[in-house]
């Protein structure tokens, strides 16, 4: 569940798989959002969402111990909403677990890559990510999430929705990049037009992307200096839509290396824009049977 889009996947014991996705309405209430979610879940599950054995939910919101949303900048109206109770009502007796989308994406990417020490960044509506060391998420279950998007890369940078300035999310998310492109161009820039403009080498588009990639590379370099992962993978919807983004981050990251201290390779995510979704499936598969 992202701030803009929701992706769904059902895996059956016989190996069958069904997937779908939809976009949230612009400024709907949590009840309206949940009604839309319930409809799509029902469609995917042939009207039997309560027949599932386990449900994993990946989302960028912060929940308290009772499953109430305390903060979700991408869907601010959800603050105070009892998501845990609502999901229990939707899925009945099925075990339901929620976790940070970046942490789950990192676990899924590490699993797909067969890499026990991995840094993942997801560039989409926001910038999320996760860190896996020795096959386990860092900082660890019950100890919060790895908030890659709120690493400060510019003390005097743009204002982030968390209230600080210069977070990598404020500098390098999809919306932040498009806003910068619009300033360079002097007109609004849709995401699809931006991707094509970068591919065509339009100076305003390339300049906007370079600034975002420099911020992402700074975050990658800083985290890798502390944790030394073997591999860095970048995914997310915006990164998947702009193929030039990952190579540009890789180039900028290489430029930040210190002599004698090489940084790990930076490559595209193996699971494309669906890393968090596959992480949610891993979470669901790890739940105890009914």
C-alpha positions in Angstrom: 0.0 0.0 0.0 1.7 3.1 -1.2 0.7 6.8 -1.0 -0.5 6.7 -4.6 -0.9 3.1 -5.7 -1.8 -0.3 -4.2 -0.6 -3.6 -5.6 -2.1 -7.0 -4.7 -0.9 -10.5 -5.1 -2.5 -13.8 -4.1 -0.5 -17.0 -4.1 -2.3 -20.3 -3.9 -1.1 -23.7 -2.6 -1.4 -25.2 -6.1 1.1 -22.6 -7.5 -1.5 -20.3 -9.0 -0.9 -16.6 -8.8 -3.2 -13.6 -9.3 -2.2 -10.0 -9.3 -3.9 -6.6 -9.6 -3.3 -3.0 -8.8 -5.2 0.3 -8.4 -4.7 3.9 -7.5 -6.1 5.7 -4.5 -8.6 8.5 -5.1 -7.0 11.9 -4.7 -8.3 13.1 -1.3 -10.6 10.3 0.0 -11.3 9.5 3.6 -9.7 6.3 5.2 -13.2 4.7 5.1 -13.5 5.4 1.4 -10.0 4.2 0.8 -10.7 1.0 2.7 -13.9 0.4 0.8 -11.9 0.6 -2.5 -9.3 -1.7 -1.1 -12.0 -4.2 0.0 -13.6 -4.2 -3.4 -10.3 -4.9 -5.2 -9.4 -7.6 -2.7 -12.7 -9.2 -3.2 -12.3 -9.2 -7.0 -8.9 -10.8 -6.7 -10.0 -13.4 -4.2 -13.2 -14.3 -6.1 -15.3 -12.8 -3.3 -13.6 -14.8 -0.5 -11.0 -12.6 1.2 -11.7 -14.3 4.5 -10.6 -17.6 3.0 -6.9 -16.7 3.0 -4.5 -18.3 5.5 -2.1 -15.4 5.8 -2.0 -11.7 4.8 1.1 -9.6 4.6 0.8 -5.8 4.3 3.7 -3.5 3.2 3.1 0.2 3.8 5.1 3.4 4.5 2.8 4.4 7.4 3.8 4.3 11.1 1.5 2.2 13.3 1.3 1.9 17.0 1.1 -1.3 18.9 -2.7 -1.4 18.5 -2.5 -1.1 14.7 -3.6 2.6 14.6 -1.9 4.8 12.0 0.1 7.5 13.8 1.8 9.0 10.7 1.4 8.5 7.0 2.5 11.6 5.1 1.4 10.2 1.8 -2.2 9.7 3.1 -2.4 12.3 6.0 -6.1 11.6 6.5 -5.3 8.2 7.8 -3.7 9.5 11.0 -5.7 8.1 13.9 -7.3 5.4 11.7 -7.5 1.9 13.2 -6.0 0.0 10.3 -5.3 -3.2 12.2 -8.9 -3.6 13.3 -10.1 -2.7 9.8 -7.9 -5.3 8.2 -9.0 -7.9 10.7 -12.6 -7.2 9.8 -11.8 -7.5 6.1 -9.9 -10.7 6.3 -11.7 -12.5 9.1 -9.8 -15.3 10.7 -6.7 -15.0 8.4 -3.5 -14.0 10.2 -2.6 -10.4 9.2 0.8 -8.7 9.7 1.9 -5.2 8.7 5.5 -4.0 8.2 7.4 -1.2 6.7 7.4 -1.4 2.9 11.1 -0.5 2.6 12.1 -3.2 5.1 10.0 -5.8 3.3 11.3 -4.7 -0.1 14.9 -5.1 1.1 14.1 -8.6 2.4 12.5 -9.6 -0.9 15.4 -8.2 -3.0 18.0 -9.9 -0.8 16.1 -13.2 -1.2 15.9 -12.8 -5.0 19.5 -11.8 -5.2 20.8 -14.5 -2.8 22.6 -11.8 -1.0 22.8 -11.7 2.8 24.1 -8.1 3.0 22.1 -5.7 0.9 20.9 -2.1 0.8 17.7 -1.4 -1.1 16.3 2.0 -2.1 12.8 2.4 -3.5 12.2 5.6 -5.4 8.5 6.4 -6.0 6.0 8.8 -4.5 8.5 8.9 -1.6 12.0 7.4 -1.1 11.9 4.3 1.1 14.3 1.4 1.6 15.8 -1.1 3.9 19.0 -2.7 5.0 19.6 -6.4 5.3 22.8 -7.6 7.1 23.5 -11.3 7.7 20.1 -12.1 6.2 18.2 -10.0 8.7 16.5 -6.6 8.5 18.2 -3.7 10.3 17.5 -2.4 12.9 15.3 -5.5 13.5 11.7 -6.5 14.2 10.1 -4.4 16.9 12.9 -1.8 16.8 11.5 0.5 14.1 12.3 0.6 10.4 15.4 1.7 8.4 14.2 5.2 7.3 16.5 5.6 4.3 14.3 8.4 2.9 14.8 10.6 5.9 18.6 10.6 5.8 19.6 14.2 5.5 21.8 14.8 2.5 21.5 18.6 2.3 21.1 20.7 5.5 19.7 23.6 3.4 17.7 21.5 1.0 14.0 21.4 0.3 11.5 21.0 3.1 10.5 17.3 3.6 7.0 16.3 4.7 8.5 15.1 8.0 9.3 18.7 8.9 13.1 18.6 8.3 15.0 20.0 5.4 17.2 18.1 3.0 16.0 14.6 3.5 16.8 12.4 0.5 13.0 11.9 0.0 12.5 15.7 -0.4 15.3 15.9 -2.9 14.9 12.7 -5.0 11.4 11.2 -4.9 9.4 11.1 -8.1 7.3 14.2 -7.2 10.4 16.1 -6.1 12.2 15.3 -9.4 9.1 16.3 -11.4 8.8 19.6 -9.5 12.4 20.4 -10.2 11.9 19.4 -13.9 8.9 21.8 -14.1 11.0 24.6 -12.7 13.8 24.0 -15.3 11.3 23.7 -18.1 8.9 26.4 -17.0 5.9 24.1 -17.3 4.4 21.1 -15.6 5.9 17.7 -16.6 3.9 14.5 -16.4 5.9 11.4 -15.4 5.7 9.7 -18.8 6.8 12.9 -20.6 9.7 13.2 -18.2 11.0 9.7 -18.8 10.9 10.3 -22.6 12.6 13.7 -22.2 15.4 12.1 -20.3 15.8 9.4 -22.9 15.9 12.1 -25.6 18.6 14.0 -23.7 16.5 17.1 -23.0 18.8 19.4 -20.9 16.0 20.4 -18.4 15.1 16.8 -17.8 18.6 15.5 -17.5 19.6 18.3 -15.1 16.6 17.6 -12.9 17.4 13.9 -12.8 21.1 14.5 -12.1 20.2 16.4 -8.9 18.0 13.6 -7.7 20.7 11.0 -8.4 23.3 13.0 -6.6 21.2 13.0 -3.5 20.5 9.3 -3.8 24.2 8.6 -4.3 25.1 10.7 -1.2 22.6 8.5 0.8 24.1 5.3 -0.6 27.6 6.4 0.1 26.8 7.4 3.7 25.0 4.2 4.6 27.6 2.0 2.9 30.4 3.7 4.9 28.6 2.6 8.1 27.3 -0.8 7.2 29.3 -2.2 4.2 26.7 -4.1 2.3 27.8 -6.2 -0.7 25.2 -4.9 -3.1 22.9 -1.9 -3.6 19.7 -2.3 -5.5 17.3 0.5 -6.5 13.7 0.0 -7.4 10.3 1.6 -6.9 7.8 2.9 -9.4 9.6 6.1 -10.4 12.9 4.3 -10.8 11.3 1.6 -12.9 9.7 4.3 -15.1 13.0 6.2 -15.7 15.6 3.6 -16.8 18.4 6.2 -16.7 18.0 6.8 -13.0 19.9 3.7 -11.7 22.9 4.0 -14.0 23.2 7.7 -13.1 23.1 6.9 -9.3 25.7 4.2 -9.9 28.0 6.7 -11.7 27.6 9.3 -8.9 28.2 6.7 -6.2 31.5 5.6 -7.9 32.6 9.2 -7.9 32.1 9.4 -4.2 34.4 6.5 -3.4 37.4 7.1 -1.1 40.8 5.7 -2.3 41.2 2.2 -1.0 37.5 2.0 0.1 35.4 0.9 -2.9 31.6 1.2 -2.6 29.4 -1.7 -3.6 27.9 -2.0 -7.1 24.6 -0.2 -7.6 22.1 -2.0 -9.8 18.4 -2.1 -10.7 16.2 -4.0 -8.4 15.5 -7.5 -9.5 11.8 -7.3 -8.7 11.2 -4.0 -10.6 8.6 -1.8 -8.9 7.1 -4.7 -7.0 9.7 -5.4 -4.3 7.5 -4.4 -1.4 4.7 -6.6 -2.8 6.9 -9.7 -2.9 8.2 -8.8 0.6 4.6 -8.7 1.8 4.1 -12.2 0.4 7.2 -13.4 2.3 5.7 -11.9 5.5 2.4 -13.7 4.8 4.2 -17.0 4.2 6.0 -16.7 7.5 2.7 -16.3 9.5 1.5 -19.3 11.5 -1.2 -21.4 9.9 -4.7 -20.6 11.1 
